[in-house]
Amino acid sequence: MLEENLINFIGFGLVILNMLVFFSGVFFFIKSFYCLFYDRARFFSSFARFFLLFFLSGLLYYLIGSNADLLNFNIIEKVD
């Protein structure tokens, strides 16, 4: 029981972490367009942060999806 709750807590934490990384990537994507027009010196650093955060978001999405059976994410139940 305790192990199952711990696994669910870790899975939920990974999902929340993935959402935070994704939305901070969206923020830096919007900021990179602002920097493109108004502050070109910081454009590349902002765009690099956006690319890095979207890469990390995709990696977390892959890790969560590939380990969904271990994290007890029974989204689709198989009915026989």
N, CA, C and O atoms as a GROMACS GRO file, in nm:
protein
  320
    1MET      N    1   0.082  -0.120   0.000
    1MET     CA    2   0.000   0.000   0.000
    1MET      C    3   0.086   0.126   0.000
    1MET      O    4   0.062   0.219  -0.077
    2LEU      N    5   0.186   0.128   0.086
    2LEU     CA    6   0.274   0.244   0.093
    2LEU      C    7   0.356   0.259  -0.035
    2LEU      O    8   0.376   0.370  -0.084
    3GLU      N    9   0.402   0.145  -0.089
    3GLU     CA   10   0.480   0.150  -0.213
    3GLU      C   11   0.393   0.199  -0.329
    3GLU      O   12   0.441   0.275  -0.414
    4GLU      N   13   0.268   0.157  -0.334
    4GLU     CA   14   0.179   0.201  -0.441
    4GLU      C   15   0.151   0.350  -0.432
    4GLU      O   16   0.146   0.418  -0.534
    5ASN      N   17   0.132   0.401  -0.311
    5ASN     CA   18   0.111   0.545  -0.294
    5ASN      C   19   0.236   0.624  -0.331
    5ASN      O   20   0.226   0.732  -0.388
    6LEU      N   21   0.352   0.571  -0.298
    6LEU     CA   22   0.477   0.638  -0.333
    6LEU      C   23   0.495   0.642  -0.484
    6LEU      O   24   0.538   0.743  -0.539
    7ILE      N   25   0.464   0.532  -0.552
    7ILE     CA   26   0.476   0.528  -0.698
    7ILE      C   27   0.378   0.626  -0.761
    7ILE      O   28   0.413   0.694  -0.857
    8ASN      N   29   0.254   0.633  -0.710
    8ASN     CA   30   0.158   0.729  -0.762
    8ASN      C   31   0.203   0.873  -0.739
    8ASN      O   32   0.184   0.959  -0.824
    9PHE      N   33   0.262   0.898  -0.624
    9PHE     CA   34   0.312   1.032  -0.592
    9PHE      C   35   0.426   1.071  -0.686
    9PHE      O   36   0.431   1.185  -0.733
   10ILE      N   37   0.517   0.978  -0.713
   10ILE     CA   38   0.627   1.006  -0.806
   10ILE      C   39   0.573   1.029  -0.945
   10ILE      O   40   0.619   1.120  -1.014
   11GLY      N   41   0.478   0.949  -0.990
   11GLY     CA   42   0.418   0.968  -1.121
   11GLY      C   43   0.348   1.101  -1.134
   11GLY      O   44   0.363   1.169  -1.236
   12PHE      N   45   0.272   1.139  -1.031
   12PHE     CA   46   0.204   1.268  -1.034
   12PHE      C   47   0.305   1.382  -1.033
   12PHE      O   48   0.285   1.483  -1.101
   13GLY      N   49   0.413   1.367  -0.958
   13GLY     CA   50   0.518   1.468  -0.956
   13GLY      C   51   0.585   1.484  -1.091
   13GLY      O   52   0.619   1.595  -1.132
   14LEU      N   53   0.606   1.373  -1.161
   14LEU     CA   54   0.665   1.380  -1.295
   14LEU      C   55   0.573   1.451  -1.393
   14LEU      O   56   0.619   1.527  -1.478
   15VAL      N   57   0.444   1.428  -1.382
   15VAL     CA   58   0.348   1.496  -1.470
   15VAL      C   59   0.348   1.646  -1.442
   15VAL      O   60   0.348   1.726  -1.535
   16ILE      N   61   0.347   1.685  -1.315
   16ILE     CA   62   0.350   1.826  -1.279
   16ILE      C   63   0.481   1.890  -1.325
   16ILE      O   64   0.481   2.002  -1.376
   17LEU      N   65   0.593   1.820  -1.307
   17LEU     CA   66   0.722   1.872  -1.353
   17LEU      C   67   0.722   1.890  -1.504
   17LEU      O   68   0.776   1.989  -1.555
   18ASN      N   69   0.663   1.796  -1.576
   18ASN     CA   70   0.656   1.807  -1.721
   18ASN      C   71   0.572   1.928  -1.763
   18ASN      O   72   0.607   1.998  -1.858
   19MET      N   73   0.464   1.952  -1.693
   19MET     CA   74   0.381   2.069  -1.725
   19MET      C   75   0.456   2.199  -1.697
   19MET      O   76   0.448   2.293  -1.777
   20LEU      N   77   0.529   2.206  -1.587
   20LEU     CA   78   0.607   2.327  -1.556
   20LEU      C   79   0.716   2.352  -1.659
   20LEU      O   80   0.737   2.466  -1.702
   21VAL      N   81   0.786   2.246  -1.699
   21VAL     CA   82   0.891   2.261  -1.799
   21VAL      C   83   0.832   2.305  -1.932
   21VAL      O   84   0.888   2.390  -2.000
   22PHE      N   85   0.718   2.245  -1.970
   22PHE     CA   86   0.655   2.279  -2.098
   22PHE      C   87   0.611   2.425  -2.101
   22PHE      O   88   0.639   2.496  -2.197
   23PHE      N   89   0.543   2.470  -1.995
   23PHE     CA   90   0.493   2.607  -1.996
   23PHE      C   91   0.604   2.711  -1.979
   23PHE      O   92   0.590   2.824  -2.027
   24SER      N   93   0.713   2.676  -1.912
   24SER     CA   94   0.826   2.768  -1.910
   24SER      C   95   0.892   2.773  -2.047
   24SER      O   96   0.946   2.877  -2.085
   25GLY      N   97   0.889   2.663  -2.122
   25GLY     CA   98   0.936   2.666  -2.260
   25GLY      C   99   0.850   2.755  -2.347
   25GLY      O  100   0.901   2.827  -2.432
   26VAL      N  101   0.718   2.751  -2.325
   26VAL     CA  102   0.628   2.841  -2.399
   26VAL      C  103   0.660   2.986  -2.365
   26VAL      O  104   0.660   3.072  -2.453
   27PHE      N  105   0.686   3.014  -2.239
   27PHE     CA  106   0.721   3.149  -2.198
   27PHE      C  107   0.847   3.198  -2.269
   27PHE      O  108   0.850   3.310  -2.320
   28PHE      N  109   0.951   3.114  -2.274
   28PHE     CA  110   1.074   3.157  -2.340
   28PHE      C  111   1.057   3.165  -2.491
   28PHE      O  112   1.128   3.242  -2.556
   29PHE      N  113   0.965   3.087  -2.548
   29PHE     CA  114   0.937   3.099  -2.691
   29PHE      C  115   0.876   3.236  -2.722
   29PHE      O  116   0.915   3.302  -2.819
   30ILE      N  117   0.781   3.279  -2.639
   30ILE     CA  118   0.720   3.411  -2.658
   30ILE      C  119   0.823   3.520  -2.631
   30ILE      O  120   0.828   3.621  -2.702
   31LYS      N  121   0.906   3.501  -2.529
   31LYS     CA  122   1.008   3.600  -2.496
   31LYS      C  123   1.112   3.610  -2.608
   31LYS      O  124   1.165   3.718  -2.632
   32SER      N  125   1.140   3.499  -2.675
   32SER     CA  126   1.238   3.505  -2.784
   32SER      C  127   1.187   3.590  -2.899
   32SER      O  128   1.265   3.658  -2.965
   33PHE      N  129   1.056   3.587  -2.926
   33PHE     CA  130   1.002   3.674  -3.029
   33PHE      C  131   1.007   3.821  -2.987
   33PHE      O  132   1.032   3.908  -3.070
   34TYR      N  133   0.984   3.847  -2.860
   34TYR     CA  134   0.999   3.984  -2.810
   34TYR      C  135   1.143   4.030  -2.827
   34TYR      O  136   1.168   4.142  -2.872
   35CYS      N  137   1.237   3.944  -2.790
   35CYS     CA  138   1.379   3.981  -2.800
   35CYS      C  139   1.422   3.995  -2.946
   35CYS      O  140   1.513   4.072  -2.976
   36LEU      N  141   1.358   3.922  -3.036
   36LEU     CA  142   1.394   3.932  -3.177
   36LEU      C  143   1.370   4.072  -3.231
   36LEU      O  144   1.446   4.122  -3.312
   37PHE      N  145   1.263   4.135  -3.184
   37PHE     CA  146   1.229   4.267  -3.236
   37PHE      C  147   1.284   4.382  -3.151
   37PHE      O  148   1.313   4.489  -3.205
   38TYR      N  149   1.298   4.360  -3.020
   38TYR     CA  150   1.333   4.473  -2.934
   38TYR      C  151   1.470   4.462  -2.868
   38TYR      O  152   1.528   4.564  -2.830
   39ASP      N  153   1.524   4.342  -2.852
   39ASP     CA  154   1.652   4.325  -2.784
   39ASP      C  155   1.725   4.207  -2.846
   39ASP      O  156   1.724   4.096  -2.792
   40ARG      N  157   1.788   4.232  -2.959
   40ARG     CA  158   1.848   4.122  -3.036
   40ARG      C  159   1.965   4.056  -2.964
   40ARG      O  160   2.000   3.942  -2.996
   41ALA      N  161   2.025   4.124  -2.869
   41ALA     CA  162   2.139   4.066  -2.799
   41ALA      C  163   2.098   3.946  -2.714
   41ALA      O  164   2.177   3.855  -2.695
   42ARG      N  165   1.975   3.946  -2.663
   42ARG     CA  166   1.930   3.835  -2.579
   42ARG      C  167   1.844   3.735  -2.653
   42ARG      O  168   1.790   3.643  -2.591
   43PHE      N  169   1.829   3.750  -2.784
   43PHE     CA  170   1.743   3.659  -2.860
   43PHE      C  171   1.795   3.515  -2.856
   43PHE      O  172   1.718   3.422  -2.832
   44PHE      N  173   1.925   3.497  -2.881
   44PHE     CA  174   1.977   3.361  -2.890
   44PHE      C  175   1.976   3.289  -2.756
   44PHE      O  176   1.952   3.168  -2.752
   45SER      N  177   2.002   3.360  -2.648
   45SER     CA  178   1.997   3.295  -2.517
   45SER      C  179   1.854   3.255  -2.482
   45SER      O  180   1.831   3.148  -2.426
   46SER      N  181   1.758   3.340  -2.516
   46SER     CA  182   1.619   3.308  -2.488
   46SER      C  183   1.571   3.193  -2.576
   46SER      O  184   1.499   3.104  -2.529
   47PHE      N  185   1.612   3.194  -2.703
   47PHE     CA  186   1.571   3.084  -2.792
   47PHE      C  187   1.638   2.954  -2.751
   47PHE      O  188   1.578   2.847  -2.764
   48ALA      N  189   1.761   2.960  -2.702
   48ALA     CA  190   1.830   2.840  -2.656
   48ALA      C  191   1.759   2.782  -2.533
   48ALA      O  192   1.747   2.660  -2.521
   49ARG      N  193   1.714   2.867  -2.443
   49ARG     CA  194   1.638   2.819  -2.326
   49ARG      C  195   1.508   2.754  -2.369
   49ARG      O  196   1.470   2.650  -2.316
   50PHE      N  197   1.440   2.815  -2.465
   50PHE     CA  198   1.316   2.756  -2.518
   50PHE      C  199   1.344   2.618  -2.576
   50PHE      O  200   1.271   2.524  -2.546
   51PHE      N  201   1.448   2.605  -2.658
   51PHE     CA  202   1.479   2.477  -2.720
   51PHE      C  203   1.515   2.373  -2.616
   51PHE      O  204   1.471   2.259  -2.624
   52LEU      N  205   1.596   2.412  -2.517
   52LEU     CA  206   1.635   2.320  -2.411
   52LEU      C  207   1.515   2.274  -2.328
   52LEU      O  208   1.503   2.156  -2.296
   53LEU      N  209   1.426   2.367  -2.295
   53LEU     CA  210   1.310   2.330  -2.213
   53LEU      C  211   1.213   2.242  -2.291
   53LEU      O  212   1.153   2.152  -2.232
   54PHE      N  213   1.195   2.266  -2.420
   54PHE     CA  214   1.108   2.178  -2.498
   54PHE      C  215   1.172   2.041  -2.516
   54PHE      O  216   1.101   1.940  -2.520
   55PHE      N  217   1.304   2.036  -2.527
   55PHE     CA  218   1.372   1.907  -2.534
   55PHE      C  219   1.353   1.830  -2.404
   55PHE      O  220   1.324   1.710  -2.406
   56LEU      N  221   1.370   1.898  -2.291
   56LEU     CA  222   1.348   1.832  -2.161
   56LEU      C  223   1.203   1.789  -2.143
   56LEU      O  224   1.175   1.684  -2.085
   57SER      N  225   1.110   1.871  -2.192
   57SER     CA  226   0.969   1.836  -2.184
   57SER      C  227   0.940   1.710  -2.265
   57SER      O  228   0.868   1.621  -2.219
   58GLY      N  229   0.996   1.703  -2.385
   58GLY     CA  230   0.977   1.584  -2.467
   58GLY      C  231   1.040   1.461  -2.404
   58GLY      O  232   0.985   1.351  -2.412
   59LEU      N  233   1.157   1.479  -2.342
   59LEU     CA  234   1.223   1.367  -2.275
   59LEU      C  235   1.140   1.318  -2.156
   59LEU      O  236   1.124   1.198  -2.137
   60LEU      N  237   1.088   1.411  -2.077
   60LEU     CA  238   1.003   1.371  -1.965
   60LEU      C  239   0.875   1.304  -2.015
   60LEU      O  240   0.830   1.206  -1.955
   61TYR      N  241   0.817   1.355  -2.123
   61TYR     CA  242   0.697   1.294  -2.180
   61TYR      C  243   0.726   1.152  -2.225
   61TYR      O  244   0.644   1.062  -2.205
   62TYR      N  245   0.844   1.130  -2.286
   62TYR     CA  246   0.882   0.996  -2.329
   62TYR      C  247   0.901   0.904  -2.208
   62TYR      O  248   0.855   0.790  -2.209
   63LEU      N  249   0.969   0.954  -2.104
   63LEU     CA  250   0.994   0.871  -1.986
   63LEU      C  251   0.864   0.836  -1.914
   63LEU      O  252   0.848   0.723  -1.866
   64ILE      N  253   0.772   0.930  -1.907
   64ILE     CA  254   0.643   0.902  -1.843
   64ILE      C  255   0.564   0.803  -1.927
   64ILE      O  256   0.504   0.710  -1.873
   65GLY      N  257   0.564   0.823  -2.058
   65GLY     CA  258   0.488   0.734  -2.145
   65GLY      C  259   0.544   0.593  -2.151
   65GLY      O  260   0.469   0.496  -2.156
   66SER      N  261   0.678   0.581  -2.150
   66SER     CA  262   0.738   0.448  -2.159
   66SER      C  263   0.728   0.373  -2.027
   66SER      O  264   0.736   0.250  -2.027
   67ASN      N  265   0.712   0.442  -1.918
   67ASN     CA  266   0.700   0.378  -1.787
   67ASN      C  267   0.560   0.392  -1.730
   67ASN      O  268   0.541   0.386  -1.608
   68ALA      N  269   0.461   0.410  -1.816
   68ALA     CA  270   0.324   0.431  -1.767
   68ALA      C  271   0.272   0.311  -1.692
   68ALA      O  272   0.195   0.327  -1.597
   69ASP      N  273   0.312   0.190  -1.731
   69ASP     CA  274   0.266   0.073  -1.659
   69ASP      C  275   0.328   0.064  -1.521
   69ASP      O  276   0.264   0.014  -1.428
   70LEU      N  277   0.451   0.114  -1.505
   70LEU     CA  278   0.514   0.114  -1.373
   70LEU      C  279   0.456   0.222  -1.282
   70LEU      O  280   0.454   0.207  -1.160
   71LEU      N  281   0.410   0.332  -1.344
   71LEU     CA  282   0.358   0.444  -1.265
   71LEU      C  283   0.207   0.433  -1.240
   71LEU      O  284   0.146   0.526  -1.188
   72ASN      N  285   0.149   0.321  -1.277
   72ASN     CA  286   0.007   0.294  -1.255
   72ASN      C  287  -0.083   0.394  -1.326
   72ASN      O  288  -0.186   0.435  -1.272
   73PHE      N  289  -0.044   0.434  -1.446
   73PHE     CA  290  -0.129   0.520  -1.527
   73PHE      C  291  -0.214   0.433  -1.617
   73PHE      O  292  -0.179   0.409  -1.733
   74ASN      N  293  -0.324   0.386  -1.565
   74ASN     CA  294  -0.414   0.301  -1.642
   74ASN      C  295  -0.518   0.389  -1.708
   74ASN      O  296  -0.635   0.391  -1.667
   75ILE      N  297  -0.476   0.462  -1.809
   75ILE     CA  298  -0.565   0.556  -1.875
   75ILE      C  299  -0.667   0.481  -1.960
   75ILE      O  300  -0.786   0.514  -1.959
   76ILE      N  301  -0.620   0.382  -2.033
   76ILE     CA  302  -0.709   0.303  -2.118
   76ILE      C  303  -0.714   0.162  -2.062
   76ILE      O  304  -0.613   0.092  -2.058
   77GLU      N  305  -0.829   0.122  -2.019
   77GLU     CA  306  -0.847  -0.013  -1.968
   77GLU      C  307  -0.879  -0.106  -2.084
   77GLU      O  308  -0.963  -0.074  -2.169
   78LYS      N  309  -0.813  -0.219  -2.089
   78LYS     CA  310  -0.838  -0.317  -2.194
   78LYS      C  311  -0.957  -0.403  -2.151
   78LYS      O  312  -0.955  -0.464  -2.044
   79VAL      N  313  -1.058  -0.407  -2.235
   79VAL     CA  314  -1.179  -0.483  -2.204
   79VAL      C  315  -1.183  -0.603  -2.298
   79VAL      O  316  -1.175  -0.588  -2.419
   80ASP      N  317  -1.196  -0.721  -2.240
   80ASP     CA  318  -1.206  -0.843  -2.322
   80ASP      C  319  -1.349  -0.890  -2.331
   80ASP      O  320  -1.377  -0.991  -2.395
   0.00000   0.00000   0.00000
